[in-house]
Amino acid sequence: MSKPPLDVQCPRCGSNTWRFGRDPQTGLQKHRRKGPACGYQFVPGRPLRPRKYPKVTCPKCGANMGIFKQLGDALRFRCNRHNRKDALRCKHKINIPLPGRDGFDMVTDPKSIRLIGGKLQPVFHWNRMRFSSHTVALVLYFHIFRAMPAPEVVNTLRDIYRVAISHDTVTRWGHKAAFLLADRLEKARGPEKKRGRKPRILADESQFKLRGKKRWFWLAYVPRYDFHLAYNLSARRDTQAARDLFAMAFANSPHMKNAEILTDGLWSYQSALGDLGVDPRKHIVYKSFFEKPNNNQIERQWSNFKVRSRPFRGFKSDVGLAAFIQNQTTYHNCFKPSPRLGGKTPAQAVGIRLPDAPSEWMRLARLLTPRT
Protein backbone atom coordinates (compact mmCIF):
# COMPACT_ATOMS: atom_id res chain seq x y z
CA MET A 1 0.00 0.00 0.00
CA SER A 2 1.45 3.36 -1.03
CA LYS A 3 1.97 6.17 1.43
CA PRO A 4 -0.49 9.05 1.43
CA PRO A 5 0.69 12.23 -0.27
CA LEU A 6 2.19 14.98 1.85
CA ASP A 7 1.29 18.65 1.75
CA VAL A 8 4.36 19.54 -0.35
CA GLN A 9 3.89 21.06 -3.77
CA CYS A 10 6.15 20.39 -6.72
CA PRO A 11 7.98 23.64 -7.61
CA ARG A 12 7.77 22.79 -11.30
CA CYS A 13 4.15 21.73 -11.89
CA GLY A 14 2.44 22.64 -8.58
CA SER A 15 1.05 19.11 -7.96
CA ASN A 16 1.25 17.10 -4.74
CA THR A 17 4.36 15.01 -4.22
CA TRP A 18 5.34 11.71 -2.60
CA ARG A 19 8.27 10.74 -0.47
CA PHE A 20 11.16 9.44 -2.51
CA GLY A 21 13.97 8.30 -0.20
CA ARG A 22 16.75 10.33 1.41
CA ASP A 23 19.26 12.69 -0.12
CA PRO A 24 22.70 10.97 0.23
CA GLN A 25 24.54 14.28 0.73
CA THR A 26 22.36 16.00 3.34
CA GLY A 27 20.17 13.14 4.65
CA LEU A 28 16.99 15.21 4.09
CA GLN A 29 13.75 13.81 2.71
CA LYS A 30 13.45 13.74 -1.07
CA HIS A 31 10.17 14.33 -2.88
CA ARG A 32 8.92 13.44 -6.34
CA ARG A 33 5.81 14.15 -8.37
CA LYS A 34 4.17 10.82 -9.05
CA GLY A 35 3.37 10.06 -12.64
CA PRO A 36 5.02 10.52 -16.01
CA ALA A 37 3.61 14.01 -16.48
CA CYS A 38 6.41 15.64 -14.45
CA GLY A 39 8.64 13.26 -12.52
CA TYR A 40 10.64 16.14 -10.98
CA GLN A 41 12.75 15.26 -7.91
CA PHE A 42 13.73 17.82 -5.26
CA VAL A 43 14.76 18.13 -1.60
CA PRO A 44 12.87 20.81 0.37
CA GLY A 45 15.11 22.85 2.64
CA ARG A 46 18.39 21.71 1.10
CA PRO A 47 20.95 24.57 1.22
CA LEU A 48 22.17 25.86 -2.11
CA ARG A 49 25.62 24.63 -3.04
CA PRO A 50 28.01 27.45 -3.92
CA ARG A 51 29.15 27.38 -7.52
CA LYS A 52 32.88 26.84 -7.93
CA TYR A 53 32.86 28.68 -11.24
CA PRO A 54 30.61 31.37 -12.76
CA LYS A 55 27.78 30.57 -15.09
CA VAL A 56 29.11 30.91 -18.62
CA THR A 57 27.04 31.31 -21.77
CA CYS A 58 28.38 30.31 -25.14
CA PRO A 59 29.01 33.50 -27.17
CA LYS A 60 28.41 31.59 -30.41
CA CYS A 61 25.04 29.87 -29.84
CA GLY A 62 23.82 31.13 -26.44
CA ALA A 63 23.77 27.73 -24.66
CA ASN A 64 25.32 27.05 -21.28
CA MET A 65 28.94 25.97 -21.04
CA GLY A 66 30.70 23.55 -18.70
CA ILE A 67 34.30 23.07 -17.63
CA PHE A 68 36.24 21.10 -20.23
CA LYS A 69 39.84 21.39 -18.99
CA GLN A 70 41.83 23.18 -16.30
CA LEU A 71 44.88 25.07 -17.55
CA GLY A 72 47.72 26.48 -15.50
CA ASP A 73 46.09 29.89 -15.11
CA ALA A 74 42.57 29.45 -16.50
CA LEU A 75 39.55 27.21 -16.90
CA ARG A 76 38.55 26.10 -20.39
CA PHE A 77 34.79 25.95 -20.96
CA ARG A 78 33.07 24.02 -23.74
CA CYS A 79 29.56 24.46 -25.07
CA ASN A 80 27.08 21.91 -23.69
CA ARG A 81 25.78 21.30 -27.20
CA HIS A 82 28.95 19.56 -28.33
CA ASN A 83 27.23 16.12 -28.17
CA ARG A 84 24.27 17.04 -30.34
CA LYS A 85 23.93 15.37 -33.72
CA ASP A 86 21.75 17.96 -35.42
CA ALA A 87 22.29 21.45 -36.80
CA LEU A 88 22.42 22.91 -33.25
CA ARG A 89 25.71 21.19 -32.49
CA CYS A 90 28.34 23.64 -31.19
CA LYS A 91 31.90 22.85 -30.07
CA HIS A 92 32.95 26.38 -29.18
CA LYS A 93 35.46 26.78 -26.32
CA ILE A 94 36.65 29.78 -24.33
CA ASN A 95 39.18 30.32 -21.52
CA ILE A 96 38.38 32.22 -18.33
CA PRO A 97 41.05 33.19 -15.77
CA LEU A 98 41.02 31.32 -12.48
CA PRO A 99 39.11 32.94 -9.59
CA GLY A 100 41.18 35.67 -7.97
CA ARG A 101 43.16 36.47 -11.13
CA ASP A 102 42.72 39.71 -13.05
CA GLY A 103 43.83 38.18 -16.34
CA PHE A 104 45.93 35.54 -18.01
CA ASP A 105 49.57 34.89 -17.23
CA MET A 106 51.56 36.24 -20.19
CA VAL A 107 55.22 36.89 -21.00
CA THR A 108 55.96 40.03 -23.02
CA ASP A 109 59.79 40.09 -22.86
CA PRO A 110 62.06 37.49 -24.55
CA LYS A 111 64.36 37.62 -21.50
CA SER A 112 61.48 36.18 -19.43
CA ILE A 113 60.76 33.10 -21.54
CA ARG A 114 59.55 30.46 -19.11
CA LEU A 115 62.18 27.88 -20.04
CA ILE A 116 65.09 30.28 -19.42
CA GLY A 117 63.67 32.54 -16.71
CA GLY A 118 66.42 33.53 -14.27
CA LYS A 119 69.15 31.60 -16.14
CA LEU A 120 70.49 34.28 -18.48
CA GLN A 121 74.18 35.06 -18.56
CA PRO A 122 75.28 38.48 -17.26
CA VAL A 123 76.44 41.22 -19.63
CA PHE A 124 80.03 41.82 -20.66
CA HIS A 125 82.30 43.40 -18.04
CA TRP A 126 85.01 44.95 -20.18
CA ASN A 127 87.11 46.10 -17.22
CA ARG A 128 87.55 42.46 -16.19
CA MET A 129 88.38 41.08 -19.64
CA ARG A 130 91.79 40.78 -21.23
CA PHE A 131 90.28 40.80 -24.73
CA SER A 132 89.21 43.91 -26.60
CA SER A 133 85.77 44.48 -28.08
CA HIS A 134 87.20 43.87 -31.57
CA THR A 135 88.39 40.41 -30.57
CA VAL A 136 85.00 39.61 -29.03
CA ALA A 137 83.28 40.92 -32.14
CA LEU A 138 85.48 38.73 -34.35
CA VAL A 139 84.65 35.66 -32.27
CA LEU A 140 80.93 36.41 -32.38
CA TYR A 141 81.12 37.12 -36.11
CA PHE A 142 82.29 33.56 -36.72
CA HIS A 143 80.01 32.11 -34.06
CA ILE A 144 76.78 33.92 -34.98
CA PHE A 145 77.04 35.24 -38.53
CA ARG A 146 78.78 32.18 -39.97
CA ALA A 147 77.22 29.64 -37.56
CA MET A 148 80.56 28.09 -36.58
CA PRO A 149 80.64 25.91 -33.44
CA ALA A 150 82.92 26.93 -30.60
CA PRO A 151 85.74 24.41 -31.35
CA GLU A 152 86.00 25.61 -34.96
CA VAL A 153 86.11 29.24 -33.83
CA VAL A 154 88.92 28.37 -31.41
CA ASN A 155 90.94 26.65 -34.15
CA THR A 156 90.41 29.55 -36.58
CA LEU A 157 91.61 32.16 -34.08
CA ARG A 158 94.63 30.04 -33.11
CA ASP A 159 95.73 29.22 -36.64
CA ILE A 160 95.16 32.59 -38.32
CA TYR A 161 95.27 35.25 -35.60
CA ARG A 162 97.44 33.51 -32.99
CA VAL A 163 94.83 34.14 -30.29
CA ALA A 164 94.44 31.51 -27.58
CA ILE A 165 90.88 31.17 -26.33
CA SER A 166 88.82 28.29 -24.93
CA HIS A 167 85.60 26.98 -26.46
CA ASP A 168 83.79 27.57 -23.14
CA THR A 169 84.62 31.26 -23.46
CA VAL A 170 83.18 31.33 -26.97
CA THR A 171 79.98 29.70 -25.71
CA ARG A 172 79.65 32.16 -22.82
CA TRP A 173 80.20 35.13 -25.10
CA GLY A 174 77.49 33.83 -27.44
CA HIS A 175 75.04 33.57 -24.55
CA LYS A 176 75.88 37.03 -23.23
CA ALA A 177 75.69 38.70 -26.63
CA ALA A 178 72.28 37.25 -27.47
CA PHE A 179 70.08 39.68 -25.56
CA LEU A 180 72.68 42.44 -25.28
CA LEU A 181 72.57 42.91 -29.06
CA ALA A 182 68.77 42.78 -29.02
CA ASP A 183 68.64 45.64 -26.49
CA ARG A 184 71.17 47.84 -28.26
CA LEU A 185 69.59 47.27 -31.66
CA GLU A 186 66.24 48.42 -30.27
CA LYS A 187 64.67 45.19 -31.44
CA ALA A 188 61.75 45.75 -29.08
CA ARG A 189 60.36 48.24 -31.60
CA GLY A 190 58.74 46.36 -34.45
CA PRO A 191 57.19 47.64 -37.69
CA GLU A 192 55.78 51.12 -37.39
CA LYS A 193 52.25 51.98 -38.38
CA LYS A 194 52.13 53.16 -41.98
CA ARG A 195 49.43 54.12 -44.42
CA GLY A 196 48.07 51.60 -46.86
CA ARG A 197 47.36 47.93 -46.48
CA LYS A 198 48.20 46.56 -43.05
CA PRO A 199 50.91 43.87 -42.99
CA ARG A 200 49.95 40.31 -42.17
CA ILE A 201 51.45 38.20 -39.35
CA LEU A 202 52.31 34.56 -40.02
CA ALA A 203 52.66 32.30 -36.96
CA ASP A 204 54.01 28.76 -36.88
CA GLU A 205 56.01 26.38 -34.69
CA SER A 206 58.85 23.94 -35.33
CA GLN A 207 60.63 21.32 -33.27
CA PHE A 208 64.19 21.25 -31.95
CA LYS A 209 65.84 18.53 -29.89
CA LEU A 210 67.51 19.17 -26.53
CA ARG A 211 69.27 16.11 -25.09
CA GLY A 212 66.58 13.90 -26.63
CA LYS A 213 63.70 16.10 -25.41
CA LYS A 214 61.36 18.07 -27.63
CA ARG A 215 61.48 21.86 -27.63
CA TRP A 216 59.02 23.90 -29.67
CA PHE A 217 60.21 27.05 -31.36
CA TRP A 218 57.36 29.51 -32.05
CA LEU A 219 57.85 32.33 -34.53
CA ALA A 220 55.76 35.36 -35.55
CA TYR A 221 56.85 36.59 -38.98
CA VAL A 222 55.87 39.67 -41.01
CA PRO A 223 56.46 38.78 -44.70
CA ARG A 224 55.94 42.33 -45.94
CA TYR A 225 59.19 43.41 -44.23
CA ASP A 226 60.81 39.94 -43.99
CA PHE A 227 60.91 40.68 -40.25
CA HIS A 228 60.98 38.22 -37.33
CA LEU A 229 58.61 40.01 -34.98
CA ALA A 230 58.71 37.69 -31.95
CA TYR A 231 59.63 34.18 -30.91
CA ASN A 232 59.01 31.83 -28.02
CA LEU A 233 60.45 28.56 -26.74
CA SER A 234 58.38 25.95 -24.90
CA ALA A 235 58.30 22.30 -23.96
CA ARG A 236 54.68 21.81 -25.09
CA ARG A 237 52.43 22.95 -27.93
CA ASP A 238 49.85 24.49 -25.63
CA THR A 239 47.78 27.64 -25.40
CA GLN A 240 50.13 29.29 -22.92
CA ALA A 241 53.09 29.12 -25.33
CA ALA A 242 51.03 30.55 -28.21
CA ARG A 243 49.66 33.27 -25.92
CA ASP A 244 53.19 34.28 -24.91
CA LEU A 245 54.21 34.46 -28.58
CA PHE A 246 51.42 36.86 -29.53
CA ALA A 247 51.83 38.86 -26.31
CA MET A 248 55.49 39.51 -27.20
CA ALA A 249 54.56 40.31 -30.80
CA PHE A 250 51.93 42.88 -29.78
CA ALA A 251 54.29 44.35 -27.16
CA ASN A 252 56.93 44.85 -29.87
CA SER A 253 54.44 46.42 -32.26
CA PRO A 254 51.05 47.31 -30.64
CA HIS A 255 49.30 48.31 -33.87
CA MET A 256 49.89 44.82 -35.31
CA LYS A 257 47.08 43.57 -33.06
CA ASN A 258 44.66 44.81 -35.73
CA ALA A 259 46.48 43.05 -38.56
CA GLU A 260 45.44 39.75 -40.11
CA ILE A 261 47.00 36.69 -38.47
CA LEU A 262 47.51 33.55 -40.53
CA THR A 263 48.09 30.20 -38.77
CA ASP A 264 47.62 26.51 -39.39
CA GLY A 265 44.93 24.34 -37.81
CA LEU A 266 46.55 24.08 -34.36
CA TRP A 267 43.82 25.05 -31.89
CA SER A 268 46.31 26.72 -29.52
CA TYR A 269 46.47 29.74 -31.83
CA GLN A 270 42.71 30.24 -31.83
CA SER A 271 42.58 29.85 -28.06
CA ALA A 272 45.48 32.28 -27.47
CA LEU A 273 44.08 34.96 -29.78
CA GLY A 274 40.72 34.67 -28.02
CA ASP A 275 42.44 35.24 -24.66
CA LEU A 276 44.13 38.38 -26.02
CA GLY A 277 40.86 39.79 -27.32
CA VAL A 278 41.74 39.61 -31.02
CA ASP A 279 38.78 39.83 -33.39
CA PRO A 280 38.17 36.26 -34.66
CA ARG A 281 37.52 37.65 -38.13
CA LYS A 282 41.18 38.73 -38.24
CA HIS A 283 42.35 35.15 -37.72
CA ILE A 284 42.80 33.14 -40.94
CA VAL A 285 43.34 29.38 -40.79
CA TYR A 286 44.74 27.51 -43.78
CA LYS A 287 44.50 23.73 -44.14
CA SER A 288 46.22 22.87 -47.41
CA PHE A 289 49.64 23.53 -48.90
CA PHE A 290 48.05 24.70 -52.14
CA GLU A 291 45.40 26.82 -50.44
CA LYS A 292 45.70 30.60 -50.67
CA PRO A 293 46.55 32.35 -48.45
CA ASN A 294 48.93 29.84 -46.89
CA ASN A 295 51.88 29.67 -44.50
CA ASN A 296 54.53 28.76 -47.08
CA GLN A 297 56.59 31.89 -46.47
CA ILE A 298 57.16 31.13 -42.80
CA GLU A 299 57.71 27.45 -43.56
CA ARG A 300 60.72 28.47 -45.65
CA GLN A 301 62.14 30.33 -42.65
CA TRP A 302 62.66 27.09 -40.75
CA SER A 303 65.41 25.97 -43.12
CA ASN A 304 67.46 29.03 -42.15
CA PHE A 305 67.42 27.94 -38.51
CA LYS A 306 67.69 24.19 -39.05
CA VAL A 307 70.58 24.32 -41.54
CA ARG A 308 72.60 26.73 -39.41
CA SER A 309 72.03 24.61 -36.29
CA ARG A 310 73.39 21.37 -37.82
CA PRO A 311 77.10 22.11 -37.18
CA PHE A 312 76.32 22.50 -33.46
CA ARG A 313 75.12 18.86 -33.33
CA GLY A 314 72.38 19.58 -30.81
CA PHE A 315 72.07 21.81 -27.78
CA LYS A 316 72.94 21.09 -24.18
CA SER A 317 70.63 23.53 -22.37
CA ASP A 318 67.55 25.69 -22.88
CA VAL A 319 69.71 28.79 -22.46
CA GLY A 320 71.96 27.66 -25.30
CA LEU A 321 69.02 26.98 -27.60
CA ALA A 322 67.36 30.32 -26.72
CA ALA A 323 70.66 32.17 -27.28
CA PHE A 324 71.11 30.50 -30.68
CA ILE A 325 67.56 31.45 -31.75
CA GLN A 326 67.95 35.02 -30.50
CA ASN A 327 71.31 35.43 -32.23
CA GLN A 328 69.98 34.10 -35.53
CA THR A 329 66.91 36.33 -35.26
CA THR A 330 69.08 39.38 -34.64
CA TYR A 331 71.34 38.44 -37.54
CA HIS A 332 68.37 37.98 -39.89
CA ASN A 333 66.65 41.23 -38.88
CA CYS A 334 69.63 43.57 -38.58
CA PHE A 335 72.60 42.22 -40.55
CA LYS A 336 71.36 40.04 -43.39
CA PRO A 337 70.37 41.96 -46.57
CA SER A 338 67.11 40.79 -48.10
CA PRO A 339 66.76 40.58 -51.91
CA ARG A 340 63.02 41.11 -51.50
CA LEU A 341 63.72 44.51 -49.89
CA GLY A 342 66.18 45.71 -52.53
CA GLY A 343 69.28 44.84 -50.53
CA LYS A 344 68.09 46.42 -47.29
CA THR A 345 67.95 44.55 -44.02
CA PRO A 346 64.53 44.00 -42.40
CA ALA A 347 65.55 46.38 -39.60
CA GLN A 348 66.20 49.16 -42.11
CA ALA A 349 62.85 48.44 -43.79
CA VAL A 350 60.92 48.95 -40.53
CA GLY A 351 62.93 52.00 -39.41
CA ILE A 352 65.43 50.61 -36.87
CA ARG A 353 68.64 52.64 -36.94
CA LEU A 354 71.96 50.79 -37.15
CA PRO A 355 75.46 52.20 -36.50
CA ASP A 356 77.37 53.23 -39.60
CA ALA A 357 80.28 50.89 -40.34
CA PRO A 358 82.19 49.71 -43.41
CA SER A 359 81.53 46.03 -42.62
CA GLU A 360 79.31 43.79 -40.51
CA TRP A 361 82.22 42.95 -38.22
CA MET A 362 82.90 46.64 -37.47
CA ARG A 363 79.20 47.30 -36.90
CA LEU A 364 79.07 44.40 -34.47
CA ALA A 365 82.14 45.76 -32.62
CA ARG A 366 80.50 49.17 -32.24
CA LEU A 367 77.36 47.59 -30.88
CA LEU A 368 79.30 45.57 -28.32
CA THR A 369 81.39 48.52 -27.15
CA PRO A 370 79.91 49.82 -23.87
CA ARG A 371 78.18 53.17 -24.18
CA THR A 372 79.60 56.05 -22.17
C-alpha positions as CSV (number, residue, x, y, z in Angstrom):
1,M,0.0,0.0,0.0
2,S,1.5,3.4,-1.0
3,K,2.0,6.2,1.4
4,P,-0.5,9.0,1.4
5,P,0.7,12.2,-0.3
6,L,2.2,15.0,1.9
7,D,1.3,18.6,1.7
8,V,4.4,19.5,-0.3
9,Q,3.9,21.1,-3.8
10,C,6.1,20.4,-6.7
11,P,8.0,23.6,-7.6
12,R,7.8,22.8,-11.3
13,C,4.2,21.7,-11.9
14,G,2.4,22.6,-8.6
15,S,1.1,19.1,-8.0
16,N,1.2,17.1,-4.7
17,T,4.4,15.0,-4.2
18,W,5.3,11.7,-2.6
19,R,8.3,10.7,-0.5
20,F,11.2,9.4,-2.5
21,G,14.0,8.3,-0.2
22,R,16.8,10.3,1.4
23,D,19.3,12.7,-0.1
24,P,22.7,11.0,0.2
25,Q,24.5,14.3,0.7
26,T,22.4,16.0,3.3
27,G,20.2,13.1,4.7
28,L,17.0,15.2,4.1
29,Q,13.8,13.8,2.7
30,K,13.5,13.7,-1.1
31,H,10.2,14.3,-2.9
32,R,8.9,13.4,-6.3
33,R,5.8,14.2,-8.4
34,K,4.2,10.8,-9.1
35,G,3.4,10.1,-12.6
36,P,5.0,10.5,-16.0
37,A,3.6,14.0,-16.5
38,C,6.4,15.6,-14.4
39,G,8.6,13.3,-12.5
40,Y,10.6,16.1,-11.0
41,Q,12.7,15.3,-7.9
42,F,13.7,17.8,-5.3
43,V,14.8,18.1,-1.6
44,P,12.9,20.8,0.4
45,G,15.1,22.8,2.6
46,R,18.4,21.7,1.1
47,P,20.9,24.6,1.2
48,L,22.2,25.9,-2.1
49,R,25.6,24.6,-3.0
50,P,28.0,27.5,-3.9
51,R,29.1,27.4,-7.5
52,K,32.9,26.8,-7.9
53,Y,32.9,28.7,-11.2
54,P,30.6,31.4,-12.8
55,K,27.8,30.6,-15.1
56,V,29.1,30.9,-18.6
57,T,27.0,31.3,-21.8
58,C,28.4,30.3,-25.1
59,P,29.0,33.5,-27.2
60,K,28.4,31.6,-30.4
61,C,25.0,29.9,-29.8
62,G,23.8,31.1,-26.4
63,A,23.8,27.7,-24.7
64,N,25.3,27.0,-21.3
65,M,28.9,26.0,-21.0
66,G,30.7,23.5,-18.7
67,I,34.3,23.1,-17.6
68,F,36.2,21.1,-20.2
69,K,39.8,21.4,-19.0
70,Q,41.8,23.2,-16.3
71,L,44.9,25.1,-17.5
72,G,47.7,26.5,-15.5
73,D,46.1,29.9,-15.1
74,A,42.6,29.5,-16.5
75,L,39.5,27.2,-16.9
76,R,38.5,26.1,-20.4
77,F,34.8,25.9,-21.0
78,R,33.1,24.0,-23.7
79,C,29.6,24.5,-25.1
80,N,27.1,21.9,-23.7
81,R,25.8,21.3,-27.2
82,H,29.0,19.6,-28.3
83,N,27.2,16.1,-28.2
84,R,24.3,17.0,-30.3
85,K,23.9,15.4,-33.7
86,D,21.7,18.0,-35.4
87,A,22.3,21.5,-36.8
88,L,22.4,22.9,-33.3
89,R,25.7,21.2,-32.5
90,C,28.3,23.6,-31.2
91,K,31.9,22.8,-30.1
92,H,32.9,26.4,-29.2
93,K,35.5,26.8,-26.3
94,I,36.6,29.8,-24.3
95,N,39.2,30.3,-21.5
96,I,38.4,32.2,-18.3
97,P,41.1,33.2,-15.8
98,L,41.0,31.3,-12.5
99,P,39.1,32.9,-9.6
100,G,41.2,35.7,-8.0
101,R,43.2,36.5,-11.1
102,D,42.7,39.7,-13.1
103,G,43.8,38.2,-16.3
104,F,45.9,35.5,-18.0
105,D,49.6,34.9,-17.2
106,M,51.6,36.2,-20.2
107,V,55.2,36.9,-21.0
108,T,56.0,40.0,-23.0
109,D,59.8,40.1,-22.9
110,P,62.1,37.5,-24.6
111,K,64.4,37.6,-21.5
112,S,61.5,36.2,-19.4
113,I,60.8,33.1,-21.5
114,R,59.5,30.5,-19.1
115,L,62.2,27.9,-20.0
116,I,65.1,30.3,-19.4
117,G,63.7,32.5,-16.7
118,G,66.4,33.5,-14.3
119,K,69.1,31.6,-16.1
120,L,70.5,34.3,-18.5
121,Q,74.2,35.1,-18.6
122,P,75.3,38.5,-17.3
123,V,76.4,41.2,-19.6
124,F,80.0,41.8,-20.7
125,H,82.3,43.4,-18.0
126,W,85.0,44.9,-20.2
127,N,87.1,46.1,-17.2
128,R,87.6,42.5,-16.2
129,M,88.4,41.1,-19.6
130,R,91.8,40.8,-21.2
131,F,90.3,40.8,-24.7
132,S,89.2,43.9,-26.6
133,S,85.8,44.5,-28.1
134,H,87.2,43.9,-31.6
135,T,88.4,40.4,-30.6
136,V,85.0,39.6,-29.0
137,A,83.3,40.9,-32.1
138,L,85.5,38.7,-34.4
139,V,84.7,35.7,-32.3
140,L,80.9,36.4,-32.4
141,Y,81.1,37.1,-36.1
142,F,82.3,33.6,-36.7
143,H,80.0,32.1,-34.1
144,I,76.8,33.9,-35.0
145,F,77.0,35.2,-38.5
146,R,78.8,32.2,-40.0
147,A,77.2,29.6,-37.6
148,M,80.6,28.1,-36.6
149,P,80.6,25.9,-33.4
150,A,82.9,26.9,-30.6
151,P,85.7,24.4,-31.3
152,E,86.0,25.6,-35.0
153,V,86.1,29.2,-33.8
154,V,88.9,28.4,-31.4
155,N,90.9,26.7,-34.1
156,T,90.4,29.5,-36.6
157,L,91.6,32.2,-34.1
158,R,94.6,30.0,-33.1
159,D,95.7,29.2,-36.6
160,I,95.2,32.6,-38.3
161,Y,95.3,35.3,-35.6
162,R,97.4,33.5,-33.0
163,V,94.8,34.1,-30.3
164,A,94.4,31.5,-27.6
165,I,90.9,31.2,-26.3
166,S,88.8,28.3,-24.9
167,H,85.6,27.0,-26.5
168,D,83.8,27.6,-23.1
169,T,84.6,31.3,-23.5
170,V,83.2,31.3,-27.0
171,T,80.0,29.7,-25.7
172,R,79.6,32.2,-22.8
173,W,80.2,35.1,-25.1
174,G,77.5,33.8,-27.4
175,H,75.0,33.6,-24.5
176,K,75.9,37.0,-23.2
177,A,75.7,38.7,-26.6
178,A,72.3,37.3,-27.5
179,F,70.1,39.7,-25.6
180,L,72.7,42.4,-25.3
181,L,72.6,42.9,-29.1
182,A,68.8,42.8,-29.0
183,D,68.6,45.6,-26.5
184,R,71.2,47.8,-28.3
185,L,69.6,47.3,-31.7
186,E,66.2,48.4,-30.3
187,K,64.7,45.2,-31.4
188,A,61.8,45.8,-29.1
189,R,60.4,48.2,-31.6
190,G,58.7,46.4,-34.5
191,P,57.2,47.6,-37.7
192,E,55.8,51.1,-37.4
193,K,52.3,52.0,-38.4
194,K,52.1,53.2,-42.0
195,R,49.4,54.1,-44.4
196,G,48.1,51.6,-46.9
197,R,47.4,47.9,-46.5
198,K,48.2,46.6,-43.1
199,P,50.9,43.9,-43.0
200,R,50.0,40.3,-42.2
201,I,51.4,38.2,-39.4
202,L,52.3,34.6,-40.0
203,A,52.7,32.3,-37.0
204,D,54.0,28.8,-36.9
205,E,56.0,26.4,-34.7
206,S,58.9,23.9,-35.3
207,Q,60.6,21.3,-33.3
208,F,64.2,21.2,-31.9
209,K,65.8,18.5,-29.9
210,L,67.5,19.2,-26.5
211,R,69.3,16.1,-25.1
212,G,66.6,13.9,-26.6
213,K,63.7,16.1,-25.4
214,K,61.4,18.1,-27.6
215,R,61.5,21.9,-27.6
216,W,59.0,23.9,-29.7
217,F,60.2,27.0,-31.4
218,W,57.4,29.5,-32.1
219,L,57.8,32.3,-34.5
220,A,55.8,35.4,-35.5
221,Y,56.9,36.6,-39.0
222,V,55.9,39.7,-41.0
223,P,56.5,38.8,-44.7
224,R,55.9,42.3,-45.9
225,Y,59.2,43.4,-44.2
226,D,60.8,39.9,-44.0
227,F,60.9,40.7,-40.2
228,H,61.0,38.2,-37.3
229,L,58.6,40.0,-35.0
230,A,58.7,37.7,-32.0
231,Y,59.6,34.2,-30.9
232,N,59.0,31.8,-28.0
233,L,60.5,28.6,-26.7
234,S,58.4,26.0,-24.9
235,A,58.3,22.3,-24.0
236,R,54.7,21.8,-25.1
237,R,52.4,22.9,-27.9
238,D,49.8,24.5,-25.6
239,T,47.8,27.6,-25.4
240,Q,50.1,29.3,-22.9
241,A,53.1,29.1,-25.3
242,A,51.0,30.6,-28.2
243,R,49.7,33.3,-25.9
244,D,53.2,34.3,-24.9
245,L,54.2,34.5,-28.6
246,F,51.4,36.9,-29.5
247,A,51.8,38.9,-26.3
248,M,55.5,39.5,-27.2
249,A,54.6,40.3,-30.8
250,F,51.9,42.9,-29.8
251,A,54.3,44.3,-27.2
252,N,56.9,44.9,-29.9
253,S,54.4,46.4,-32.3
254,P,51.1,47.3,-30.6
255,H,49.3,48.3,-33.9
256,M,49.9,44.8,-35.3
257,K,47.1,43.6,-33.1
258,N,44.7,44.8,-35.7
259,A,46.5,43.0,-38.6
260,E,45.4,39.7,-40.1
261,I,47.0,36.7,-38.5
262,L,47.5,33.5,-40.5
263,T,48.1,30.2,-38.8
264,D,47.6,26.5,-39.4
265,G,44.9,24.3,-37.8
266,L,46.5,24.1,-34.4
267,W,43.8,25.0,-31.9
268,S,46.3,26.7,-29.5
269,Y,46.5,29.7,-31.8
270,Q,42.7,30.2,-31.8
271,S,42.6,29.9,-28.1
272,A,45.5,32.3,-27.5
273,L,44.1,35.0,-29.8
274,G,40.7,34.7,-28.0
275,D,42.4,35.2,-24.7
276,L,44.1,38.4,-26.0
277,G,40.9,39.8,-27.3
278,V,41.7,39.6,-31.0
279,D,38.8,39.8,-33.4
280,P,38.2,36.3,-34.7
281,R,37.5,37.7,-38.1
282,K,41.2,38.7,-38.2
283,H,42.3,35.1,-37.7
284,I,42.8,33.1,-40.9
285,V,43.3,29.4,-40.8
286,Y,44.7,27.5,-43.8
287,K,44.5,23.7,-44.1
288,S,46.2,22.9,-47.4
289,F,49.6,23.5,-48.9
290,F,48.1,24.7,-52.1
291,E,45.4,26.8,-50.4
292,K,45.7,30.6,-50.7
293,P,46.6,32.3,-48.5
294,N,48.9,29.8,-46.9
295,N,51.9,29.7,-44.5
296,N,54.5,28.8,-47.1
297,Q,56.6,31.9,-46.5
298,I,57.2,31.1,-42.8
299,E,57.7,27.5,-43.6
300,R,60.7,28.5,-45.7
301,Q,62.1,30.3,-42.6
302,W,62.7,27.1,-40.7
303,S,65.4,26.0,-43.1
304,N,67.5,29.0,-42.1
305,F,67.4,27.9,-38.5
306,K,67.7,24.2,-39.0
307,V,70.6,24.3,-41.5
308,R,72.6,26.7,-39.4
309,S,72.0,24.6,-36.3
310,R,73.4,21.4,-37.8
311,P,77.1,22.1,-37.2
312,F,76.3,22.5,-33.5
313,R,75.1,18.9,-33.3
314,G,72.4,19.6,-30.8
315,F,72.1,21.8,-27.8
316,K,72.9,21.1,-24.2
317,S,70.6,23.5,-22.4
318,D,67.6,25.7,-22.9
319,V,69.7,28.8,-22.5
320,G,72.0,27.7,-25.3
321,L,69.0,27.0,-27.6
322,A,67.4,30.3,-26.7
323,A,70.7,32.2,-27.3
324,F,71.1,30.5,-30.7
325,I,67.6,31.5,-31.7
326,Q,68.0,35.0,-30.5
327,N,71.3,35.4,-32.2
328,Q,70.0,34.1,-35.5
329,T,66.9,36.3,-35.3
330,T,69.1,39.4,-34.6
331,Y,71.3,38.4,-37.5
332,H,68.4,38.0,-39.9
333,N,66.7,41.2,-38.9
334,C,69.6,43.6,-38.6
335,F,72.6,42.2,-40.5
336,K,71.4,40.0,-43.4
337,P,70.4,42.0,-46.6
338,S,67.1,40.8,-48.1
339,P,66.8,40.6,-51.9
340,R,63.0,41.1,-51.5
341,L,63.7,44.5,-49.9
342,G,66.2,45.7,-52.5
343,G,69.3,44.8,-50.5
344,K,68.1,46.4,-47.3
345,T,68.0,44.5,-44.0
346,P,64.5,44.0,-42.4
347,A,65.5,46.4,-39.6
348,Q,66.2,49.2,-42.1
349,A,62.9,48.4,-43.8
350,V,60.9,49.0,-40.5
351,G,62.9,52.0,-39.4
352,I,65.4,50.6,-36.9
353,R,68.6,52.6,-36.9
354,L,72.0,50.8,-37.1
355,P,75.5,52.2,-36.5
356,D,77.4,53.2,-39.6
357,A,80.3,50.9,-40.3
358,P,82.2,49.7,-43.4
359,S,81.5,46.0,-42.6
360,E,79.3,43.8,-40.5
361,W,82.2,42.9,-38.2
362,M,82.9,46.6,-37.5
363,R,79.2,47.3,-36.9
364,L,79.1,44.4,-34.5
365,A,82.1,45.8,-32.6
366,R,80.5,49.2,-32.2
367,L,77.4,47.6,-30.9
368,L,79.3,45.6,-28.3
369,T,81.4,48.5,-27.1
370,P,79.9,49.8,-23.9
371,R,78.2,53.2,-24.2
372,T,79.6,56.1,-22.2
